Structures are given as structure tokens and as C-alpha cells.
């Protein structure tokens, strides 16, 4: 199938499909006319890529994880997946801690507002 069909069937843009292919996340072949050709299994693979990216992983992370993924997006437990996922969990913990500090600061500032400040 061509880029546009893969994009339509997987719910992403054609630009994303091309980006994933250039990054090595998909295994396209080239037709005689130079167009990329994708297999049926690439629809599921693009959906897995999208789920991983939406979890906050980077394209580089997903490239590293690719050998650790089954066709349906399950991790095989290879060392690469442990390292990448551990680093991602650590980044998320730091981001959550930062956001919690920001939330506390904003709540404190709300409590300290005068009635005139609240009115606007």
C-alpha cells in the first residue's frame, strides 16, 4: 500500500508515515516508480508507534525499542526496553514533581490574593 493509504488506515498524516519510514521504524520497499510500498502489518505498527510517542517517548526512543517490540506492540523484555523505559519513567517522575511544586506555588498565590485581585 502507498503512503496515503497507510496514513488513512492508521489515522496519521502522510508526513508522519514518511518520517517514521526515514527514521527506520517502518520497512517500506520502493516500487519501480520510486513510490514507497508498505505491508498490511505496517498499519498496526504505525498505531503502536503513535501510542509510544503519545506516552512521551521520542522517535529516537522508539527506534531503540523497535527490536524489542512484537508485531502487536508488546515488549519482549530485551535489555534495550528496560533501559529506555527506566529513563522515561525517571523523566516522568521529575516532570510530575516539578508540576506538583508549580501547582502548590499557584495555589499559595491564589490564597494570598486580595478580593480586589480576584475581581480583576
Biopython code that builds the backbone (N, CA, C, O; Angstrom):
import numpy as np
from Bio.PDB.StructureBuilder import StructureBuilder

atoms = [
    (1, "UNK", "N", (0.850, -1.180, 0.000)),
    (1, "UNK", "CA", (0.000, 0.000, 0.000)),
    (1, "UNK", "C", (0.888, 1.233, 0.000)),
    (1, "UNK", "O", (2.021, 1.193, 0.479)),
    (2, "UNK", "N", (0.376, 2.311, -0.531)),
    (2, "UNK", "CA", (1.130, 3.558, -0.630)),
    (2, "UNK", "C", (1.026, 4.365, 0.661)),
    (2, "UNK", "O", (0.235, 4.055, 1.551)),
    (3, "UNK", "N", (1.844, 5.403, 0.734)),
    (3, "UNK", "CA", (1.907, 6.258, 1.922)),
    (3, "UNK", "C", (0.529, 6.778, 2.301)),
    (3, "UNK", "O", (0.143, 6.707, 3.468)),
    (4, "UNK", "N", (-0.214, 7.295, 1.340)),
    (4, "UNK", "CA", (-1.514, 7.906, 1.647)),
    (4, "UNK", "C", (-2.490, 6.886, 2.217)),
    (4, "UNK", "O", (-3.249, 7.210, 3.130)),
    (5, "UNK", "N", (-2.486, 5.673, 1.705)),
    (5, "UNK", "CA", (-3.395, 4.649, 2.229)),
    (5, "UNK", "C", (-2.986, 4.238, 3.640)),
    (5, "UNK", "O", (-3.843, 4.078, 4.510)),
    (6, "UNK", "N", (-1.695, 4.066, 3.872)),
    (6, "UNK", "CA", (-1.227, 3.729, 5.217)),
    (6, "UNK", "C", (-1.592, 4.839, 6.194)),
    (6, "UNK", "O", (-2.027, 4.566, 7.313)),
    (7, "UNK", "N", (-1.419, 6.070, 5.781)),
    (7, "UNK", "CA", (-1.770, 7.204, 6.640)),
    (7, "UNK", "C", (-3.256, 7.185, 6.973)),
    (7, "UNK", "O", (-3.631, 7.326, 8.137)),
    (8, "UNK", "N", (-4.100, 7.014, 5.970)),
    (8, "UNK", "CA", (-5.552, 6.982, 6.190)),
    (8, "UNK", "C", (-5.949, 5.841, 7.115)),
    (8, "UNK", "O", (-6.733, 6.035, 8.044)),
    (9, "UNK", "N", (-5.420, 4.673, 6.867)),
    (9, "UNK", "CA", (-5.825, 3.491, 7.631)),
    (9, "UNK", "C", (-5.291, 3.488, 9.053)),
    (9, "UNK", "O", (-5.879, 2.862, 9.935)),
    (10, "UNK", "N", (-4.186, 4.179, 9.284)),
    (10, "UNK", "CA", (-3.614, 4.192, 10.632)),
    (10, "UNK", "C", (-3.939, 5.466, 11.398)),
    (10, "UNK", "O", (-3.625, 5.572, 12.584)),
    (11, "UNK", "N", (-4.567, 6.440, 10.732)),
    (11, "UNK", "CA", (-5.010, 7.646, 11.418)),
    (11, "UNK", "C", (-3.931, 8.683, 11.659)),
    (11, "UNK", "O", (-4.035, 9.480, 12.592)),
    (12, "UNK", "N", (-2.898, 8.684, 10.831)),
    (12, "UNK", "CA", (-1.838, 9.682, 10.958)),
    (12, "UNK", "C", (-1.685, 10.410, 9.625)),
    (12, "UNK", "O", (-2.323, 10.054, 8.634)),
    (13, "UNK", "N", (-0.849, 11.412, 9.614)),
    (13, "UNK", "CA", (-0.609, 12.139, 8.367)),
    (13, "UNK", "C", (0.391, 11.380, 7.498)),
    (13, "UNK", "O", (1.174, 10.567, 7.989)),
    (14, "UNK", "N", (0.348, 11.660, 6.214)),
    (14, "UNK", "CA", (1.331, 11.075, 5.297)),
    (14, "UNK", "C", (2.737, 11.530, 5.687)),
    (14, "UNK", "O", (3.703, 10.779, 5.548)),
    (15, "UNK", "N", (2.838, 12.748, 6.169)),
    (15, "UNK", "CA", (4.138, 13.260, 6.611)),
    (15, "UNK", "C", (4.695, 12.412, 7.758)),
    (15, "UNK", "O", (5.890, 12.119, 7.792)),
    (16, "UNK", "N", (3.820, 12.017, 8.702)),
    (16, "UNK", "CA", (4.266, 11.162, 9.805)),
    (16, "UNK", "C", (4.745, 9.813, 9.290)),
    (16, "UNK", "O", (5.776, 9.305, 9.732)),
    (17, "UNK", "N", (3.998, 9.235, 8.357)),
    (17, "UNK", "CA", (4.403, 7.943, 7.784)),
    (17, "UNK", "C", (5.793, 8.066, 7.165)),
    (17, "UNK", "O", (6.653, 7.216, 7.397)),
    (18, "UNK", "N", (6.015, 9.105, 6.390)),
    (18, "UNK", "CA", (7.327, 9.293, 5.760)),
    (18, "UNK", "C", (8.421, 9.481, 6.811)),
    (18, "UNK", "O", (9.523, 8.951, 6.672)),
    (19, "UNK", "N", (8.108, 10.238, 7.860)),
    (19, "UNK", "CA", (9.075, 10.469, 8.937)),
    (19, "UNK", "C", (9.435, 9.148, 9.622)),
    (19, "UNK", "O", (10.612, 8.870, 9.850)),
    (20, "UNK", "N", (8.434, 8.341, 9.947)),
    (20, "UNK", "CA", (8.689, 7.055, 10.598)),
    (20, "UNK", "C", (9.502, 6.144, 9.685)),
    (20, "UNK", "O", (10.377, 5.413, 10.150)),
    (21, "UNK", "N", (9.216, 6.187, 8.403)),
    (21, "UNK", "CA", (9.953, 5.359, 7.451)),
    (21, "UNK", "C", (11.415, 5.802, 7.375)),
    (21, "UNK", "O", (12.319, 4.966, 7.399)),
    (22, "UNK", "N", (11.650, 7.112, 7.283)),
    (22, "UNK", "CA", (13.029, 7.628, 7.233)),
    (22, "UNK", "C", (13.797, 7.305, 8.513)),
    (22, "UNK", "O", (15.006, 7.074, 8.480)),
    (23, "UNK", "N", (13.079, 7.292, 9.649)),
    (23, "UNK", "CA", (13.719, 7.009, 10.936)),
    (23, "UNK", "C", (14.050, 5.527, 11.105)),
    (23, "UNK", "O", (14.767, 5.151, 12.032)),
    (24, "UNK", "N", (13.532, 4.689, 10.214)),
    (24, "UNK", "CA", (13.798, 3.257, 10.306)),
    (24, "UNK", "C", (12.767, 2.491, 11.107)),
    (24, "UNK", "O", (12.998, 1.341, 11.480)),
    (25, "UNK", "N", (11.622, 3.120, 11.376)),
    (25, "UNK", "CA", (10.571, 2.455, 12.146)),
    (25, "UNK", "C", (9.667, 1.589, 11.282)),
    (25, "UNK", "O", (8.949, 0.734, 11.800)),
    (26, "UNK", "N", (9.695, 1.797, 9.988)),
    (26, "UNK", "CA", (8.885, 1.011, 9.053)),
    (26, "UNK", "C", (9.808, 0.394, 8.008)),
    (26, "UNK", "O", (10.914, 0.880, 7.769)),
    (27, "UNK", "N", (9.341, -0.671, 7.399)),
    (27, "UNK", "CA", (10.141, -1.378, 6.389)),
    (27, "UNK", "C", (9.487, -1.270, 5.023)),
    (27, "UNK", "O", (8.933, -2.242, 4.511)),
    (28, "UNK", "N", (9.556, -0.098, 4.446)),
    (28, "UNK", "CA", (8.956, 0.059, 3.120)),
    (28, "UNK", "C", (9.897, -0.484, 2.052)),
    (28, "UNK", "O", (11.105, -0.613, 2.253)),
    (29, "UNK", "N", (9.305, -0.789, 0.932)),
    (29, "UNK", "CA", (10.087, -1.110, -0.260)),
    (29, "UNK", "C", (9.774, -0.025, -1.277)),
    (29, "UNK", "O", (8.813, 0.727, -1.116)),
    (30, "UNK", "N", (10.579, 0.054, -2.314)),
    (30, "UNK", "CA", (10.345, 1.060, -3.353)),
    (30, "UNK", "C", (9.841, 0.379, -4.610)),
    (30, "UNK", "O", (10.393, -0.624, -5.064)),
    (31, "UNK", "N", (8.795, 0.939, -5.153)),
    (31, "UNK", "CA", (8.280, 0.471, -6.442)),
    (31, "UNK", "C", (9.183, 0.998, -7.557)),
    (31, "UNK", "O", (10.062, 1.826, -7.317)),
    (32, "UNK", "N", (8.963, 0.519, -8.754)),
    (32, "UNK", "CA", (9.759, 0.968, -9.905)),
    (32, "UNK", "C", (9.624, 2.470, -10.124)),
    (32, "UNK", "O", (10.558, 3.121, -10.592)),
    (33, "UNK", "N", (8.452, 3.021, -9.781)),
    (33, "UNK", "CA", (8.229, 4.458, -9.969)),
    (33, "UNK", "C", (8.781, 5.296, -8.810)),
    (33, "UNK", "O", (8.639, 6.519, -8.807)),
    (34, "UNK", "N", (9.411, 4.641, -7.826)),
    (34, "UNK", "CA", (10.010, 5.355, -6.703)),
    (34, "UNK", "C", (9.098, 5.522, -5.501)),
    (34, "UNK", "O", (9.547, 5.968, -4.445)),
    (35, "UNK", "N", (7.828, 5.175, -5.639)),
    (35, "UNK", "CA", (6.892, 5.295, -4.518)),
    (35, "UNK", "C", (7.195, 4.236, -3.465)),
    (35, "UNK", "O", (7.612, 3.119, -3.771)),
    (36, "UNK", "N", (6.971, 4.629, -2.217)),
    (36, "UNK", "CA", (7.124, 3.667, -1.130)),
    (36, "UNK", "C", (5.949, 2.695, -1.153)),
    (36, "UNK", "O", (4.831, 3.054, -1.523)),
    (37, "UNK", "N", (6.227, 1.460, -0.751)),
    (37, "UNK", "CA", (5.184, 0.446, -0.661)),
    (37, "UNK", "C", (5.269, -0.169, 0.734)),
    (37, "UNK", "O", (6.343, -0.569, 1.183)),
    (38, "UNK", "N", (4.120, -0.238, 1.417)),
    (38, "UNK", "CA", (4.074, -0.743, 2.783)),
    (38, "UNK", "C", (3.232, -2.008, 2.856)),
    (38, "UNK", "O", (2.345, -2.233, 2.034)),
    (39, "UNK", "N", (3.530, -2.827, 3.859)),
    (39, "UNK", "CA", (2.800, -4.073, 4.071)),
    (39, "UNK", "C", (1.595, -3.830, 4.977)),
    (39, "UNK", "O", (1.514, -2.813, 5.666)),
    (40, "UNK", "N", (0.675, -4.767, 4.964)),
    (40, "UNK", "CA", (-0.525, -4.695, 5.806)),
    (40, "UNK", "C", (-0.161, -4.529, 7.280)),
    (40, "UNK", "O", (-0.825, -3.781, 7.998)),
    (41, "UNK", "N", (0.874, -5.209, 7.732)),
    (41, "UNK", "CA", (1.264, -5.151, 9.148)),
    (41, "UNK", "C", (1.726, -3.758, 9.571)),
    (41, "UNK", "O", (1.778, -3.460, 10.764)),
    (42, "UNK", "N", (2.060, -2.910, 8.611)),
    (42, "UNK", "CA", (2.510, -1.562, 8.950)),
    (42, "UNK", "C", (1.392, -0.693, 9.524)),
    (42, "UNK", "O", (1.670, 0.287, 10.215)),
    (43, "UNK", "N", (0.145, -1.034, 9.252)),
    (43, "UNK", "CA", (-0.973, -0.286, 9.858)),
    (43, "UNK", "C", (-0.899, -0.438, 11.375)),
    (43, "UNK", "O", (-0.962, 0.552, 12.105)),
    (44, "UNK", "N", (-0.767, -1.672, 11.845)),
    (44, "UNK", "CA", (-0.654, -1.918, 13.288)),
    (44, "UNK", "C", (0.626, -1.308, 13.844)),
    (44, "UNK", "O", (0.628, -0.759, 14.945)),
    (45, "UNK", "N", (1.706, -1.403, 13.089)),
    (45, "UNK", "CA", (2.982, -0.864, 13.565)),
    (45, "UNK", "C", (2.899, 0.650, 13.748)),
    (45, "UNK", "O", (3.413, 1.174, 14.736)),
    (46, "UNK", "N", (2.266, 1.360, 12.822)),
    (46, "UNK", "CA", (2.126, 2.816, 12.963)),
    (46, "UNK", "C", (1.294, 3.141, 14.200)),
    (46, "UNK", "O", (1.601, 4.093, 14.918)),
    (47, "UNK", "N", (0.263, 2.375, 14.453)),
    (47, "UNK", "CA", (-0.560, 2.612, 15.651)),
    (47, "UNK", "C", (0.253, 2.409, 16.923)),
    (47, "UNK", "O", (0.103, 3.165, 17.883)),
    (48, "UNK", "N", (1.108, 1.399, 16.937)),
    (48, "UNK", "CA", (1.988, 1.171, 18.089)),
    (48, "UNK", "C", (2.949, 2.347, 18.248)),
    (48, "UNK", "O", (3.151, 2.843, 19.356)),
    (49, "UNK", "N", (3.533, 2.784, 17.152)),
    (49, "UNK", "CA", (4.446, 3.933, 17.189)),
    (49, "UNK", "C", (3.729, 5.145, 17.770)),
    (49, "UNK", "O", (4.277, 5.842, 18.624)),
    (50, "UNK", "N", (2.523, 5.395, 17.318)),
    (50, "UNK", "CA", (1.750, 6.541, 17.814)),
    (50, "UNK", "C", (1.479, 6.425, 19.314)),
    (50, "UNK", "O", (1.579, 7.415, 20.039)),
    (51, "UNK", "N", (1.137, 5.225, 19.783)),
    (51, "UNK", "CA", (0.898, 5.033, 21.225)),
    (51, "UNK", "C", (2.165, 5.314, 22.023)),
    (51, "UNK", "O", (2.117, 5.968, 23.065)),
    (52, "UNK", "N", (3.285, 4.824, 21.538)),
    (52, "UNK", "CA", (4.544, 5.053, 22.248)),
    (52, "UNK", "C", (4.906, 6.536, 22.267)),
    (52, "UNK", "O", (5.344, 7.057, 23.293)),
    (53, "UNK", "N", (4.726, 7.202, 21.153)),
    (53, "UNK", "CA", (5.024, 8.635, 21.097)),
    (53, "UNK", "C", (4.078, 9.427, 21.991)),
    (53, "UNK", "O", (4.493, 10.388, 22.639)),
    (54, "UNK", "N", (2.813, 9.030, 22.028)),
    (54, "UNK", "CA", (1.855, 9.767, 22.864)),
    (54, "UNK", "C", (2.135, 9.559, 24.353)),
    (54, "UNK", "O", (1.671, 10.338, 25.185)),
    (55, "UNK", "N", (2.886, 8.518, 24.690)),
    (55, "UNK", "CA", (3.262, 8.305, 26.089)),
    (55, "UNK", "C", (4.432, 9.193, 26.496)),
    (55, "UNK", "O", (4.826, 9.224, 27.662)),
    (56, "UNK", "N", (4.982, 9.915, 25.522)),
    (56, "UNK", "CA", (6.075, 10.827, 25.818)),
    (56, "UNK", "C", (7.436, 10.349, 25.351)),
    (56, "UNK", "O", (8.428, 11.061, 25.509)),
    (57, "UNK", "N", (7.502, 9.156, 24.779)),
    (57, "UNK", "CA", (8.770, 8.691, 24.234)),
    (57, "UNK", "C", (9.103, 9.489, 22.978)),
    (57, "UNK", "O", (8.209, 10.002, 22.305)),
    (58, "UNK", "N", (10.366, 9.587, 22.674)),
    (58, "UNK", "CA", (10.801, 10.278, 21.467)),
    (58, "UNK", "C", (10.905, 9.279, 20.314)),
    (58, "UNK", "O", (10.882, 8.068, 20.528)),
    (59, "UNK", "N", (11.018, 9.792, 19.106)),
    (59, "UNK", "CA", (11.217, 8.911, 17.950)),
    (59, "UNK", "C", (12.503, 8.108, 18.139)),
    (59, "UNK", "O", (12.543, 6.920, 17.823)),
    (60, "UNK", "N", (13.547, 8.747, 18.650)),
    (60, "UNK", "CA", (14.799, 8.019, 18.896)),
    (60, "UNK", "C", (14.600, 6.886, 19.898)),
    (60, "UNK", "O", (15.165, 5.805, 19.733)),
    (61, "UNK", "N", (13.794, 7.128, 20.941)),
    (61, "UNK", "CA", (13.480, 6.065, 21.903)),
    (61, "UNK", "C", (12.788, 4.904, 21.206)),
    (61, "UNK", "O", (13.131, 3.742, 21.425)),
    (62, "UNK", "N", (11.815, 5.227, 20.367)),
    (62, "UNK", "CA", (11.049, 4.187, 19.674)),
    (62, "UNK", "C", (11.952, 3.420, 18.713)),
    (62, "UNK", "O", (11.805, 2.208, 18.561)),
    (63, "UNK", "N", (12.883, 4.115, 18.063)),
    (63, "UNK", "CA", (13.848, 3.432, 17.189)),
    (63, "UNK", "C", (14.661, 2.432, 18.014)),
    (63, "UNK", "O", (14.883, 1.302, 17.579)),
    (64, "UNK", "N", (15.099, 2.844, 19.191)),
    (64, "UNK", "CA", (15.858, 1.953, 20.067)),
    (64, "UNK", "C", (15.018, 0.762, 20.506)),
    (64, "UNK", "O", (15.523, -0.355, 20.610)),
    (65, "UNK", "N", (13.732, 1.003, 20.764)),
    (65, "UNK", "CA", (12.841, -0.060, 21.240)),
    (65, "UNK", "C", (12.371, -1.003, 20.141)),
    (65, "UNK", "O", (11.910, -2.106, 20.436)),
    (66, "UNK", "N", (12.474, -0.602, 18.906)),
    (66, "UNK", "CA", (11.881, -1.381, 17.814)),
    (66, "UNK", "C", (12.250, -2.863, 17.849)),
    (66, "UNK", "O", (11.360, -3.697, 17.683)),
    (67, "UNK", "N", (13.512, -3.234, 18.057)),
    (67, "UNK", "CA", (13.823, -4.667, 18.088)),
    (67, "UNK", "C", (13.183, -5.401, 19.271)),
    (67, "UNK", "O", (13.126, -6.631, 19.287)),
    (68, "UNK", "N", (12.704, -4.644, 20.255)),
    (68, "UNK", "CA", (12.115, -5.239, 21.456)),
    (68, "UNK", "C", (10.602, -5.377, 21.362)),
    (68, "UNK", "O", (9.968, -5.841, 22.310)),
    (69, "UNK", "N", (10.015, -4.984, 20.243)),
    (69, "UNK", "CA", (8.560, -4.982, 20.103)),
    (69, "UNK", "C", (8.090, -6.133, 19.229)),
    (69, "UNK", "O", (8.699, -6.455, 18.209)),
    (70, "UNK", "N", (6.990, -6.742, 19.655)),
    (70, "UNK", "CA", (6.346, -7.737, 18.808)),
    (70, "UNK", "C", (5.500, -7.001, 17.778)),
    (70, "UNK", "O", (5.392, -5.775, 17.816)),
    (71, "UNK", "N", (4.910, -7.743, 16.870)),
    (71, "UNK", "CA", (4.086, -7.127, 15.817)),
    (71, "UNK", "C", (2.902, -6.368, 16.390)),
    (71, "UNK", "O", (2.425, -5.415, 15.773)),
    (72, "UNK", "N", (2.417, -6.777, 17.568)),
    (72, "UNK", "CA", (1.255, -6.106, 18.162)),
    (72, "UNK", "C", (1.659, -5.071, 19.208)),
    (72, "UNK", "O", (0.806, -4.536, 19.916)),
    (73, "UNK", "N", (2.969, -4.787, 19.306)),
    (73, "UNK", "CA", (3.417, -3.713, 20.181)),
    (73, "UNK", "C", (3.718, -4.108, 21.604)),
    (73, "UNK", "O", (3.863, -3.240, 22.465)),
    (74, "UNK", "N", (3.817, -5.393, 21.877)),
    (74, "UNK", "CA", (4.182, -5.847, 23.216)),
    (74, "UNK", "C", (5.707, -5.873, 23.327)),
    (74, "UNK", "O", (6.403, -6.158, 22.352)),
    (75, "UNK", "N", (6.220, -5.573, 24.524)),
    (75, "UNK", "CA", (7.658, -5.607, 24.733)),
    (75, "UNK", "C", (8.112, -7.036, 24.988)),
    (75, "UNK", "O", (7.452, -7.791, 25.703)),
    (76, "UNK", "N", (9.241, -7.398, 24.401)),
    (76, "UNK", "CA", (9.791, -8.734, 24.588)),
    (76, "UNK", "C", (10.674, -8.807, 25.821)),
    (76, "UNK", "O", (11.114, -9.891, 26.202)),
    (77, "UNK", "N", (10.937, -7.676, 26.447)),
    (77, "UNK", "CA", (11.739, -7.664, 27.662)),
    (77, "UNK", "C", (13.230, -7.630, 27.406)),
    (77, "UNK", "O", (14.014, -7.999, 28.281)),
    (78, "UNK", "N", (13.631, -7.202, 26.244)),
    (78, "UNK", "CA", (15.065, -7.135, 25.958)),
    (78, "UNK", "C", (15.700, -6.002, 26.766)),
    (78, "UNK", "O", (15.004, -5.078, 27.189)),
    (79, "UNK", "N", (17.016, -6.066, 26.983)),
    (79, "UNK", "CA", (17.686, -5.044, 27.801)),
    (79, "UNK", "C", (17.451, -3.620, 27.310)),
    (79, "UNK", "O", (17.359, -2.695, 28.118)),
    (80, "UNK", "N", (17.353, -3.437, 26.010)),
    (80, "UNK", "CA", (17.112, -2.089, 25.483)),
    (80, "UNK", "C", (15.819, -1.510, 26.034)),
    (80, "UNK", "O", (15.771, -0.340, 26.414)),
    (81, "UNK", "N", (14.775, -2.322, 26.079)),
    (81, "UNK", "CA", (13.487, -1.802, 26.547)),
    (81, "UNK", "C", (13.567, -1.422, 28.016)),
    (81, "UNK", "O", (12.996, -0.409, 28.420)),
    (82, "UNK", "N", (14.262, -2.212, 28.819)),
    (82, "UNK", "CA", (14.388, -1.876, 30.244)),
    (82, "UNK", "C", (15.067, -0.529, 30.417)),
    (82, "UNK", "O", (14.604, 0.302, 31.199)),
    (83, "UNK", "N", (16.157, -0.304, 29.699)),
    (83, "UNK", "CA", (16.916, 0.941, 29.848)),
    (83, "UNK", "C", (16.123, 2.157, 29.381)),
    (83, "UNK", "O", (16.065, 3.170, 30.077)),
    (84, "UNK", "N", (15.516, 2.056, 28.208)),
    (84, "UNK", "CA", (14.759, 3.189, 27.657)),
    (84, "UNK", "C", (13.552, 3.489, 28.536)),
    (84, "UNK", "O", (13.278, 4.650, 28.840)),
    (85, "UNK", "N", (12.830, 2.450, 28.946)),
    (85, "UNK", "CA", (11.639, 2.669, 29.768)),
    (85, "UNK", "C", (12.002, 3.194, 31.148)),
    (85, "UNK", "O", (11.288, 4.037, 31.691)),
    (86, "UNK", "N", (13.099, 2.714, 31.729)),
    (86, "UNK", "CA", (13.535, 3.226, 33.035)),
    (86, "UNK", "C", (13.879, 4.711, 32.941)),
    (86, "UNK", "O", (13.532, 5.487, 33.831)),
    (87, "UNK", "N", (14.555, 5.102, 31.876)),
    (87, "UNK", "CA", (14.888, 6.520, 31.693)),
    (87, "UNK", "C", (13.628, 7.351, 31.507)),
    (87, "UNK", "O", (13.535, 8.468, 32.016)),
    (88, "UNK", "N", (12.661, 6.810, 30.783)),
    (88, "UNK", "CA", (11.410, 7.540, 30.553)),
    (88, "UNK", "C", (10.622, 7.686, 31.857)),
    (88, "UNK", "O", (10.081, 8.755, 32.139)),
    (89, "UNK", "N", (10.557, 6.624, 32.644)),
    (89, "UNK", "CA", (9.873, 6.696, 33.939)),
    (89, "UNK", "C", (10.543, 7.749, 34.816)),
    (89, "UNK", "O", (9.860, 8.511, 35.501)),
    (90, "UNK", "N", (11.864, 7.798, 34.799)),
    (90, "UNK", "CA", (12.585, 8.798, 35.583)),
    (90, "UNK", "C", (12.255, 10.213, 35.117)),
    (90, "UNK", "O", (12.045, 11.104, 35.940)),
    (91, "UNK", "N", (12.209, 10.427, 33.789)),
    (91, "UNK", "CA", (11.835, 11.754, 33.260)),
    (91, "UNK", "C", (10.423, 12.130, 33.703)),
    (91, "UNK", "O", (10.173, 13.272, 34.087)),
    (92, "UNK", "N", (9.502, 11.166, 33.648)),
    (92, "UNK", "CA", (8.122, 11.446, 34.052)),
    (92, "UNK", "C", (8.036, 11.786, 35.532)),
    (92, "UNK", "O", (7.309, 12.702, 35.914)),
    (93, "UNK", "N", (8.767, 11.061, 36.365)),
    (93, "UNK", "CA", (8.763, 11.357, 37.807)),
    (93, "UNK", "C", (9.261, 12.773, 38.080)),
    (93, "UNK", "O", (8.685, 13.497, 38.891)),
    (94, "UNK", "N", (10.335, 13.158, 37.396)),
    (94, "UNK", "CA", (10.859, 14.518, 37.586)),
    (94, "UNK", "C", (9.852, 15.562, 37.116)),
    (94, "UNK", "O", (9.672, 16.589, 37.770)),
    (95, "UNK", "N", (9.199, 15.306, 35.992)),
    (95, "UNK", "CA", (8.202, 16.250, 35.468)),
    (95, "UNK", "C", (7.014, 16.359, 36.413)),
    (95, "UNK", "O", (6.505, 17.456, 36.647)),
    (96, "UNK", "N", (6.571, 15.236, 36.956)),
    (96, "UNK", "CA", (5.448, 15.250, 37.900)),
    (96, "UNK", "C", (5.831, 16.033, 39.148)),
    (96, "UNK", "O", (5.039, 16.838, 39.639)),
    (97, "UNK", "N", (7.027, 15.809, 39.662)),
    (97, "UNK", "CA", (7.479, 16.540, 40.852)),
    (97, "UNK", "C", (7.529, 18.040, 40.577)),
    (97, "UNK", "O", (7.111, 18.842, 41.412)),
    (98, "UNK", "N", (8.040, 18.418, 39.407)),
    (98, "UNK", "CA", (8.092, 19.842, 39.030)),
    (98, "UNK", "C", (6.683, 20.422, 38.937)),
    (98, "UNK", "O", (6.426, 21.520, 39.432)),
    (99, "UNK", "N", (5.775, 19.688, 38.306)),
    (99, "UNK", "CA", (4.398, 20.164, 38.160)),
    (99, "UNK", "C", (3.696, 20.269, 39.510)),
    (99, "UNK", "O", (2.895, 21.179, 39.723)),
    (100, "UNK", "N", (3.990, 19.344, 40.421)),
    (100, "UNK", "CA", (3.388, 19.423, 41.756)),
    (100, "UNK", "C", (3.883, 20.659, 42.501)),
    (100, "UNK", "O", (3.108, 21.324, 43.187)),
    (101, "UNK", "N", (5.174, 20.968, 42.366)),
    (101, "UNK", "CA", (5.704, 22.187, 43.006)),
    (101, "UNK", "C", (5.048, 23.431, 42.417)),
    (101, "UNK", "O", (4.716, 24.366, 43.145)),
    (102, "UNK", "N", (4.865, 23.441, 41.110)),
    (102, "UNK", "CA", (4.216, 24.578, 40.449)),
    (102, "UNK", "C", (2.781, 24.719, 40.925)),
    (102, "UNK", "O", (2.327, 25.831, 41.196)),
    (103, "UNK", "N", (2.069, 23.622, 41.031)),
    (103, "UNK", "CA", (0.687, 23.649, 41.498)),
    (103, "UNK", "C", (0.597, 24.198, 42.919)),
    (103, "UNK", "O", (-0.274, 25.017, 43.211)),
    (104, "UNK", "N", (1.482, 23.758, 43.796)),
    (104, "UNK", "CA", (1.480, 24.271, 45.169)),
    (104, "UNK", "C", (1.746, 25.771, 45.195)),
    (104, "UNK", "O", (1.103, 26.505, 45.945)),
    (105, "UNK", "N", (2.684, 26.222, 44.384)),
    (105, "UNK", "CA", (3.004, 27.648, 44.316)),
    (105, "UNK", "C", (1.800, 28.452, 43.837)),
    (105, "UNK", "O", (1.482, 29.493, 44.413)),
    (106, "UNK", "N", (1.137, 27.985, 42.804)),
    (106, "UNK", "CA", (-0.030, 28.697, 42.276)),
    (106, "UNK", "C", (-1.179, 28.715, 43.276)),
    (106, "UNK", "O", (-1.860, 29.730, 43.423)),
    (107, "UNK", "N", (-1.396, 27.608, 43.957)),
    (107, "UNK", "CA", (-2.454, 27.579, 44.979)),
    (107, "UNK", "C", (-2.151, 28.562, 46.103)),
    (107, "UNK", "O", (-3.048, 29.243, 46.600)),
    (108, "UNK", "N", (-0.889, 28.633, 46.498)),
    (108, "UNK", "CA", (-0.491, 29.570, 47.547)),
    (108, "UNK", "C", (-0.732, 31.009, 47.089)),
    (108, "UNK", "O", (-1.213, 31.838, 47.862)),
    (109, "UNK", "N", (-0.404, 31.294, 45.859)),
    (109, "UNK", "CA", (-0.635, 32.650, 45.339)),
    (109, "UNK", "C", (-2.123, 32.959, 45.265)),
    (109, "UNK", "O", (-2.527, 34.094, 45.522)),
    (110, "UNK", "N", (-2.942, 31.980, 44.922)),
    (110, "UNK", "CA", (-4.397, 32.187, 44.909)),
    (110, "UNK", "C", (-4.904, 32.526, 46.307)),
    (110, "UNK", "O", (-5.719, 33.431, 46.481)),
    (111, "UNK", "N", (-4.410, 31.788, 47.300)),
    (111, "UNK", "CA", (-4.855, 32.029, 48.678)),
    (111, "UNK", "C", (-4.465, 33.420, 49.159)),
    (111, "UNK", "O", (-5.167, 34.015, 49.976)),
    (112, "UNK", "N", (-3.363, 33.933, 48.663)),
    (112, "UNK", "CA", (-2.866, 35.234, 49.114)),
    (112, "UNK", "C", (-3.443, 36.410, 48.335)),
    (112, "UNK", "O", (-3.091, 37.558, 48.606)),
    (113, "UNK", "N", (-4.314, 36.146, 47.381)),
    (113, "UNK", "CA", (-4.914, 37.231, 46.598)),
    (113, "UNK", "C", (-5.910, 38.014, 47.458)),
    (113, "UNK", "O", (-6.626, 37.451, 48.285)),
    (114, "UNK", "N", (-5.929, 39.295, 47.239)),
    (114, "UNK", "CA", (-6.919, 40.135, 47.909)),
    (114, "UNK", "C", (-8.226, 40.057, 47.126)),
    (114, "UNK", "O", (-8.227, 39.618, 45.976)),
    (115, "UNK", "N", (-9.339, 40.477, 47.730)),
    (115, "UNK", "CA", (-10.601, 40.495, 46.985)),
    (115, "UNK", "C", (-10.502, 41.324, 45.702)),
    (115, "UNK", "O", (-11.109, 40.971, 44.691)),
    (116, "UNK", "N", (-9.746, 42.418, 45.737)),
    (116, "UNK", "CA", (-9.586, 43.244, 44.532)),
    (116, "UNK", "C", (-8.835, 42.472, 43.443)),
    (116, "UNK", "O", (-9.157, 42.584, 42.261)),
    (117, "UNK", "N", (-7.823, 41.682, 43.855)),
    (117, "UNK", "CA", (-7.081, 40.862, 42.883)),
    (117, "UNK", "C", (-8.008, 39.846, 42.220)),
    (117, "UNK", "O", (-7.930, 39.613, 41.014)),
    (118, "UNK", "N", (-8.881, 39.250, 43.019)),
    (118, "UNK", "CA", (-9.782, 38.215, 42.496)),
    (118, "UNK", "C", (-10.835, 38.800, 41.560)),
    (118, "UNK", "O", (-11.296, 38.127, 40.638)),
    (119, "UNK", "N", (-11.215, 40.056, 41.800)),
    (119, "UNK", "CA", (-12.262, 40.692, 40.990)),
    (119, "UNK", "C", (-11.740, 41.078, 39.612)),
    (119, "UNK", "O", (-12.506, 41.212, 38.658)),
    (120, "UNK", "N", (-10.476, 41.248, 39.528)),
    (120, "UNK", "CA", (-9.970, 41.516, 38.356)),
    (120, "UNK", "C", (-9.411, 42.218, 37.366)),
    (120, "UNK", "O", (-9.164, 41.677, 36.288)),
]
sb = StructureBuilder()
sb.init_structure("model")
sb.init_model(0)
sb.init_chain("A")
sb.init_seg("    ")
for serial, (resi, resn, name, xyz) in enumerate(atoms, 1):
    if name == "N":
        sb.init_residue(resn, " ", resi, " ")
    sb.init_atom(name, np.array(xyz, "f"), 0.0, 1.0, " ", f" {name:<3s}", serial, name[0])
structure = sb.get_structure()
